[in-house]
Amino acid sequence: MARPEEMEEAGRISIAKDVVSTIAALAAAEIPGVFAPSGEPFPRGPAARRHVETELLGGRVRVSLRIAVEYGRAVPEVVQELQEKIKAEVERMTALPVEAVDVEVTRVVFSEEQS
């Protein structure tokens, strides 16, 4: 790993909040049973960012998102898998430590509602 003085010589790196939000949204889209609050499949790309909020505080990340969960799935298990996936992907891709992944489940999606 590069020493801090070596990194200073190479220049500064900054990562926009939108980049972190996009990574979190893409991770959310990969979890079975997770939907957008509207009940539609979790969107990918810029559209997903409207469901994800990111805070960068002193080099640490806090992610908050709103989701719907498919009926019949255990909500705590889905949310825990989602939190772990987002934390792992954001840390892997940005090297920023994730302080928390807050998830608000806003509704349950029934199979006849799914697009």
Secondary structure, 3 states (H helix, E strand, C coil): CCCHHHHHHHCCCCCCHHHHHHHHHHHHHCCCCEECCCCCECCCHHHHHHHEEEEEECCEEEEEEEEEEECCCCHHHHHHHHHHHHHHHHHHHHCCCEEEEEEEEEEEECHHHCC
